[in-house]
Amino acid sequence: MAYEPRVDIDTELALLLRNAATEVPPGSLKEKLSLARREKRPLRVKFGMDPSSAEIHLGHTVPMRKLRQFQDAGHTVIFLIGDFTARIGDPTGKSVARPPLTEEQVRENAKTYLDQVGLVLDRDRTEIRYNSEWCAPMTFADVIRLASKYTVARILERNDFSERYKAGKPIAVHEFLYPLVQGYDSVALKADVEMCSTDQIFNCMVARALQEDAGQLPESIVSMPLIEGTDGVAKMSKSMPEHAIGITDPPDEMYGKLLSIPDELVPKYAGLLLDEPMPDGLGARDAKHYLSESITSMYFGDAVAHAARERFEKVFVRHEVPDDAAVVTLPKSLVKDGRAWAVALLMESRLAPSKAEARRLIDQGAVELDGAKVSDSAKDVPVRDGSVLRVGKRRFARLKLSGD
């Protein structure tokens, strides 16, 4: 595919580096853009993800949205699914190694990525690759040769490795191999640019060294900031799904999770996920609703996002029951003298998959009937025609008594 620049090089460079955390080495992206113009070819921009879970979250979309800007500028994105490296286990950046996945787990997770990628990237300019293509055929001799390209001293420059080494905490040899395998991906793909989050810069530096050793021009590294999860503390991560916002979460759930982020994160989310500042003059509450509706709209459309906001207002502000709450007709045998076992109500309403789960929800204080908390899983509760059963914040059922 021919590359035809759409703007002058400085304008293109400013767009592609906007909001970026780092460019390594400085000035390298401009050199790559100049090369593309001379050779009249699009840059090959690599971005890799290990399918260590089935869901892509908003944190992943920060570099992915930058990839879309590369595509809109006429370049080719290589979305690399690390189906081989996921079976090694990427070092987590913490004090322990990430457990490797089975081949079946990796395959199932990777299937979901193909549909999700198209929610952010232009599929026509996206080359989908799997690193098992070149990694799986490697012999043990090939691995030894790859390992000879880098020293232990340089591997220990990675912060989490050096900290664990100094603390006397174990580092498995396969963790040392991970940056080498990820780096070799850039050699196999002849990447011009690698897009990553800031926690992956070390691995990309390994890629540059391996490319140079292979006689290739080393890639330019463009890293994007990490965003925190809904707790506002730790980075949004697949390993902490309770604080992540998946791009395929149901719209009401996405909207609600976005509203739950700390106020101070709203400008950062807007800048990195909307590519625009918040409108002037919005108070904290309105700013969060604007952010939540705008991001939900990206993945589900304006009408669905607006409906999600309306349902939130109805349930959490006006404390009304959503119109689409399931209506459950209770069998006559379940209700005796206007009372029923709360566990049975949850099971019949399909708000709990088992008696054990129903008891757990009640014991945790997550269940309400007609606005009153159900506190004892062993007792019956009063129930009437039209009673509203609620689990957590967003799951409802209207109860209808059988006349039979």
C-alpha positions in Angstrom: 0.0 0.0 0.0 1.5 3.3 -1.1 2.0 6.1 1.5 0.9 9.5 0.6 1.5 12.1 3.3 -1.6 14.1 4.1 0.1 17.0 6.0 3.6 18.3 6.4 6.0 16.3 8.5 6.0 18.6 11.5 2.2 18.6 11.7 2.1 14.8 11.5 4.8 14.5 14.1 3.0 16.8 16.5 -0.2 14.8 16.2 1.5 11.4 16.6 3.4 12.6 19.7 0.5 14.4 21.4 -0.1 13.0 24.9 2.8 10.6 24.5 4.8 10.0 27.6 8.2 9.3 26.0 9.8 9.0 22.6 12.9 6.7 22.6 15.3 7.8 21.4 14.3 11.5 21.1 13.9 12.6 17.5 13.6 9.0 16.2 10.0 9.2 15.1 10.7 12.2 12.9 13.5 10.2 11.3 11.1 7.3 10.6 8.5 9.7 9.1 11.2 11.1 6.8 12.2 7.6 5.8 8.5 6.8 5.0 8.3 9.9 2.8 11.6 9.1 1.0 10.7 5.5 0.3 7.0 6.2 -0.3 5.8 3.5 2.0 3.8 3.5 5.2 5.5 2.8 8.5 5.0 -0.5 10.1 3.8 0.3 13.6 3.8 -2.6 16.0 1.7 -3.1 19.1 1.6 -6.3 21.1 -0.8 -7.7 23.6 -0.6 -11.1 25.4 -4.1 -12.7 25.6 -3.7 -13.3 29.4 -7.4 -12.5 29.8 -10.4 -12.3 27.4 -11.1 -8.6 27.6 -9.5 -5.5 26.3 -10.0 -2.6 28.8 -9.8 1.2 28.5 -6.2 1.2 29.7 -5.3 -0.8 26.6 -7.1 1.7 24.4 -4.7 4.5 25.3 -2.0 3.2 23.0 -4.6 1.7 20.7 -6.1 5.2 20.1 -2.7 6.5 19.2 -2.3 3.6 16.8 -5.6 4.7 15.1 -4.0 8.1 14.6 -1.0 6.4 12.9 -3.6 4.6 10.7 -5.4 7.8 9.9 -2.1 9.3 8.8 -1.7 6.5 6.3 0.5 4.0 8.2 0.0 0.3 8.8 -0.6 -1.1 12.3 0.5 -4.6 13.3 -1.6 -5.8 16.1 0.5 -8.6 17.5 -1.3 -11.2 19.7 1.3 -12.8 21.9 -0.2 -16.3 22.0 3.3 -17.7 22.5 4.6 -15.2 25.1 1.4 -15.6 27.1 2.4 -19.2 27.7 5.7 -17.9 29.1 4.2 -15.4 31.5 5.1 -11.7 31.3 7.0 -10.5 34.5 4.3 -8.5 36.3 6.5 -5.6 37.4 5.7 -6.7 41.0 7.6 -9.0 43.3 6.3 -12.2 41.8 6.1 -13.7 38.4 2.9 -13.9 36.4 1.7 -17.5 36.1 1.8 -18.8 32.5 -1.4 -19.8 30.8 -2.3 -23.1 29.1 -2.5 -23.2 25.3 -6.3 -23.7 25.5 -6.7 -20.6 27.8 -4.6 -18.5 25.4 -6.5 -19.7 22.3 -9.9 -18.9 23.9 -8.8 -15.4 25.1 -7.2 -14.6 21.7 -10.5 -15.3 19.9 -12.2 -12.4 21.7 -9.5 -9.9 20.7 -10.3 -10.1 17.0 -13.8 -8.6 17.5 -12.6 -6.0 20.1 -9.8 -4.7 18.0 -12.2 -3.3 15.4 -13.9 -1.1 18.0 -10.8 1.1 18.0 -8.6 0.3 15.0 -9.3 0.5 11.2 -9.3 -3.2 10.3 -8.4 -2.5 6.7 -5.1 -1.0 7.9 -4.5 -3.5 10.7 -2.3 -6.6 10.2 -3.2 -9.2 12.8 -0.3 -11.5 13.6 0.5 -14.1 16.3 4.0 -14.5 17.6 3.7 -18.3 17.6 4.3 -18.0 13.9 8.0 -17.6 14.4 8.4 -18.6 18.1 6.8 -22.0 18.0 9.2 -23.4 15.3 12.3 -22.3 17.3 14.6 -25.1 18.4 16.4 -25.1 21.7 19.6 -24.1 19.8 17.7 -21.1 18.4 16.7 -20.1 21.9 20.3 -20.4 23.1 21.5 -18.2 20.2 18.8 -15.6 21.0 19.8 -15.6 24.7 23.4 -15.0 23.7 22.4 -11.6 22.2 21.8 -10.0 25.6 23.7 -10.0 28.9 22.4 -10.7 32.4 23.7 -7.3 33.5 21.5 -5.6 31.0 18.5 -7.7 31.8 19.0 -6.7 35.5 18.7 -3.0 34.5 14.9 -3.7 34.4 13.7 -2.2 37.7 11.5 -5.0 38.9 14.3 -7.6 38.2 16.9 -5.5 40.0 14.6 -4.9 43.0 13.8 -8.6 43.3 17.4 -9.6 42.9 18.5 -7.1 45.7 15.8 -8.4 47.9 16.8 -12.0 47.4 13.4 -12.8 45.8 13.4 -15.6 43.2 13.6 -14.7 39.5 12.9 -17.7 37.2 15.1 -18.0 34.1 12.0 -18.0 31.8 11.3 -14.4 33.0 14.7 -13.3 31.6 13.7 -14.9 28.3 10.4 -13.0 28.0 11.9 -9.6 27.0 14.1 -11.4 24.5 11.2 -13.1 22.9 9.1 -9.9 22.8 12.1 -8.1 21.4 12.5 -10.8 18.7 8.9 -10.1 17.6 10.1 -6.7 16.3 12.9 -8.4 14.3 10.4 -10.9 12.7 7.9 -8.1 11.8 10.6 -5.6 10.7 8.8 -2.9 12.9 9.6 0.7 12.3 7.8 2.0 15.3 6.6 0.2 18.5 3.7 1.6 20.5 3.6 0.6 24.1 2.7 1.7 27.6 5.4 3.2 29.9 5.8 -0.1 31.7 7.0 -1.8 28.5 9.8 0.5 27.5 12.5 -1.9 28.7 11.3 -4.7 26.5 11.1 -2.4 23.6 14.7 -1.3 24.2 15.7 -5.0 24.0 13.9 -5.1 20.6 16.0 -2.2 19.3 19.2 -4.0 20.3 18.1 -7.2 18.6 17.0 -5.4 15.4 20.4 -3.7 15.2 22.1 -7.1 15.7 20.0 -8.4 12.8 21.0 -5.6 10.5 17.7 -3.7 10.7 17.2 -0.1 11.5 16.1 -0.1 15.2 12.5 0.9 15.8 11.3 4.1 17.3 9.5 3.7 20.6 6.5 5.8 21.4 5.1 5.1 24.9 1.7 6.2 26.3 0.9 6.9 29.9 -0.8 4.3 32.0 -4.2 5.1 33.5 -5.4 4.1 36.9 -8.3 1.8 37.4 -11.5 2.7 39.2 -9.8 2.7 42.6 -7.6 5.6 41.4 -4.5 3.9 42.8 -3.1 1.0 40.8 -2.8 1.0 37.0 -5.8 -0.5 35.1 -4.8 -4.1 34.7 -6.1 -7.5 33.5 -4.8 -8.9 36.8 -7.2 -6.7 38.7 -10.5 -7.0 36.8 -12.5 -5.5 39.7 -10.9 -2.1 38.9 -10.9 -2.4 35.1 -13.4 -1.1 32.6 -13.7 -3.4 29.6 -14.6 -2.0 26.2 -17.2 -4.8 25.9 -18.7 -4.3 29.4 -22.5 -3.8 29.1 -23.2 -0.1 28.6 -24.9 0.5 32.0 -21.9 -1.2 33.7 -19.4 0.9 31.7 -21.3 4.0 32.5 -21.5 3.2 36.2 -17.8 2.3 36.5 -16.8 5.5 34.8 -18.8 7.5 37.3 -17.0 5.7 40.1 -13.5 7.0 39.3 -12.1 9.6 41.6 -12.8 13.2 40.6 -9.1 14.0 40.1 -8.8 11.4 37.4 -11.5 12.9 35.2 -9.1 15.3 33.3 -6.6 12.5 32.7 -9.3 10.1 31.4 -10.7 12.8 29.1 -7.3 13.7 27.7 -6.2 10.1 27.0 -9.5 8.5 26.2 -11.3 11.3 24.4 -8.3 13.1 23.0 -9.9 16.4 24.2 -10.1 18.5 27.4 -13.3 18.7 29.4 -15.6 21.5 28.4 -15.2 24.6 30.5 -17.6 25.4 33.3 -18.7 21.9 34.3 -18.9 21.0 38.0 -17.5 17.8 39.3 -20.8 15.8 38.9 -21.6 17.1 35.4 -18.0 16.5 34.3 -18.2 12.9 35.3 -21.5 12.4 33.5 -20.0 14.1 30.4 -17.0 11.8 30.5 -19.1 8.7 31.2 -21.6 9.4 28.4 -18.9 10.3 25.9 -16.8 7.2 26.4 -19.9 4.9 26.5 -21.0 6.5 23.3 -17.7 5.6 21.6 -18.4 1.9 21.9 -22.2 1.7 21.9 -23.4 4.9 20.1 -25.1 8.1 21.3 -28.6 6.6 21.8 -27.4 3.7 24.0 -25.1 6.0 26.0 -27.9 8.5 26.6 -30.2 5.6 27.7 -27.5 4.4 30.1 -27.4 7.9 31.7 -31.2 8.0 31.9 -31.2 4.6 33.7 -28.5 5.7 36.1 -30.5 8.8 37.0 -33.7 6.8 37.4 -32.1 4.1 39.7 -29.5 6.0 41.6 -30.8 9.5 41.8 -34.6 9.1 41.8 -34.4 5.6 43.3 -36.8 4.2 40.8 -36.9 0.7 39.4 -35.7 0.5 35.8 -38.4 -0.1 33.2 -36.6 -3.2 31.8 -36.5 -5.0 35.2 -37.4 -8.7 34.7 -40.9 -9.6 35.9 -40.9 -13.0 37.7 -44.1 -14.9 38.5 -43.6 -16.8 41.7 -45.1 -20.3 42.0 -47.9 -20.5 44.5 -46.0 -23.1 46.5 -43.1 -20.7 47.2 -45.2 -18.1 49.1 -47.0 -19.1 52.3 -49.1 -16.5 54.2 -47.5 -13.7 52.3 -43.9 -14.8 53.2 -41.2 -16.6 51.2 -37.6 -17.8 51.8 -35.3 -15.1 50.5 -32.8 -17.6 49.1 -35.7 -19.2 47.1 -36.7 -15.8 45.8 -33.2 -15.1 44.5 -33.0 -18.5 42.8 -36.5 -18.2 41.2 -35.6 -14.7 40.0 -32.3 -15.9 38.6 -30.5 -13.3 40.5 -28.3 -16.1 42.1 -27.2 -19.2 40.3 -27.2 -21.4 43.5 -28.4 -21.5 47.1 -24.8 -21.0 48.3 -24.4 -17.9 46.2 -27.8 -16.6 47.3 -26.8 -17.0 50.9 -23.4 -15.3 50.3 -25.1 -12.3 48.7 -27.6 -12.0 51.6 -24.8 -12.4 54.2 -22.8 -9.7 52.4 -25.7 -7.2 52.6 -26.1 -7.1 48.8 -29.9 -8.0 48.7 -32.9 -5.7 49.3 -36.6 -6.4 49.0 -38.9 -3.4 48.6 -36.0 -1.1 49.8 -35.3 -3.0 53.0 -32.1 -5.0 53.4 -32.4 -8.7 53.7 -30.1 -9.7 56.5 -30.8 -13.3 57.4 -30.5 -16.0 54.8 -32.3 -18.5 57.0 -35.5 -16.6 57.4 -38.6 -15.9 55.3 -39.4 -12.4 54.2 -42.7 -10.6 53.5 -43.5 -10.5 49.8 -46.4 -9.0 47.9 -47.6 -8.7 44.4 -45.3 -6.2 42.7 -42.5 -6.5 45.3 -39.0 -5.4 44.0 -36.0 -7.6 44.6 -32.6 -6.0 44.2 -29.1 -7.4 44.2 -26.2 -5.1 44.3 -26.6 -1.8 42.4 -28.0 -2.8 39.1 -29.8 -6.1 39.2 -33.6 -6.0 39.7 -36.6 -8.2 39.5 -40.3 -7.4 39.9 -42.1 -10.2 41.8 -45.6 -11.2 40.7 -47.7 -13.6 42.8 -49.3 -16.4 41.0 -53.1 -16.5 41.0 -53.2 -20.2 40.3 
